[in-house]
């Protein structure tokens, strides 16, 4: 696992956990590192985009993030958000998990609520992971202590919020060809 990307993922997850504890929830958050190593944060909720978090809004957010990442020369990013997921350790079968890739996990009876994390860089390094959300009856929600991160470099990853640097790569190649 790429150490720089893992370090960034853990840092952003700490920020996400602070926001989750403060707000008892987490809106989508994109945290990028530019070529000059300055930070870039995009919070769609602050623009009012995450209020209605439907499919159209998600598509608009992805398009905006890809353009912003290219414009600001982001070389590495982390995306965090609340999500639903299926895991074999919580009773889902491999077939159910495979089906959820196309139909989603949000309505599945074996779903688990998590903070999902995706991290990528221009070199092709990828990390994905999660931390489970616990919502006790009558108490404030909190995250469990087990942050799971896995190296997904070289995997064919799917999902709307993966591959967000592809537009930047395309732009950089176009600029090289113009010279």
HUTA-V577029 format. One record per residue. N is the residue number from 1. RES is the residue in one small letter. SS is DSSP state (2 for helix, 1 for strand, 0 for the rest). OMEGA is omega in whole degrees, -180 to 180 (NA if undefined). Layout:
N/RES/SS/OMEGA, N/RES/SS/OMEGA
This chain:
1/x/0/-180, 2/x/0/-174, 3/x/2/180, 4/x/2/-179, 5/x/2/178, 6/x/2/179, 7/x/2/178, 8/x/2/-180, 9/x/2/179, 10/x/2/178, 11/x/2/-179, 12/x/2/178, 13/x/2/176, 14/x/2/177, 15/x/2/179, 16/x/2/-180, 17/x/2/177, 18/x/2/178, 19/x/2/180, 20/x/2/180, 21/x/2/-180, 22/x/2/-172, 23/x/2/-175, 24/x/0/178, 25/x/0/-179, 26/x/0/172, 27/x/0/179, 28/x/0/-178, 29/x/1/177, 30/x/1/-177, 31/x/1/-177, 32/x/1/174, 33/x/1/-178, 34/x/1/178, 35/x/0/-180, 36/x/0/177, 37/x/0/170, 38/x/0/-175, 39/x/1/179, 40/x/1/-180, 41/x/1/176, 42/x/1/180, 43/x/0/-177, 44/x/2/-180, 45/x/2/180, 46/x/2/176, 47/x/2/-178, 48/x/0/-176, 49/x/0/-175, 50/x/0/179, 51/x/0/175, 52/x/0/-173, 53/x/0/179, 54/x/0/-176, 55/x/2/-180, 56/x/2/180, 57/x/2/179, 58/x/2/179, 59/x/2/178, 60/x/2/180, 61/x/2/179, 62/x/2/180, 63/x/2/179, 64/x/2/-178, 65/x/2/180, 66/x/2/180, 67/x/2/179, 68/x/2/178, 69/x/2/178, 70/x/2/-179, 71/x/2/-177, 72/x/0/177, 73/x/0/177, 74/x/1/-179, 75/x/1/-176, 76/x/1/178, 77/x/1/173, 78/x/1/176, 79/x/1/176, 80/x/1/179, 81/x/1/169, 82/x/1/-179, 83/x/1/170, 84/x/1/180, 85/x/1/174, 86/x/0/179, 87/x/0/178, 88/x/2/-180, 89/x/2/175, 90/x/2/172, 91/x/0/178, 92/x/0/177, 93/x/0/178, 94/x/2/179, 95/x/2/179, 96/x/2/179, 97/x/2/179, 98/x/2/179, 99/x/2/-179, 100/x/2/178, 101/x/2/-179, 102/x/2/-176, 103/x/2/180, 104/x/0/-178, 105/x/0/-170, 106/x/0/-178, 107/x/0/-177, 108/x/0/-177, 109/x/0/-180, 110/x/0/-178, 111/x/0/178, 112/x/1/179, 113/x/1/-175, 114/x/1/159, 115/x/1/179, 116/x/1/179, 117/x/1/176, 118/x/1/179, 119/x/1/-180, 120/x/1/173, 121/x/1/-177, 122/x/0/180, 123/x/0/179, 124/x/0/177, 125/x/0/-180, 126/x/1/174, 127/x/1/171, 128/x/1/180, 129/x/1/-180, 130/x/1/172, 131/x/1/-175, 132/x/1/176, 133/x/1/177, 134/x/1/179, 135/x/0/-179, 136/x/0/177, 137/x/0/177, 138/x/0/-179, 139/x/0/179, 140/x/0/177, 141/x/0/177, 142/x/1/178, 143/x/1/176, 144/x/0/-175, 145/x/0/-172, 146/x/0/174, 147/x/0/179, 148/x/1/175, 149/x/1/178, 150/x/1/175, 151/x/1/179, 152/x/0/176, 153/x/0/179, 154/x/0/177, 155/x/0/171, 156/x/0/-178, 157/x/0/179, 158/x/0/178, 159/x/0/-177, 160/x/0/-173, 161/x/0/172, 162/x/0/178, 163/x/0/-175, 164/x/0/177, 165/x/0/-178, 166/x/2/179, 167/x/2/177, 168/x/2/179, 169/x/2/178, 170/x/2/180, 171/x/2/-180, 172/x/2/178, 173/x/2/178, 174/x/2/-180, 175/x/2/177, 176/x/2/-179, 177/x/2/179, 178/x/2/-176, 179/x/0/NA
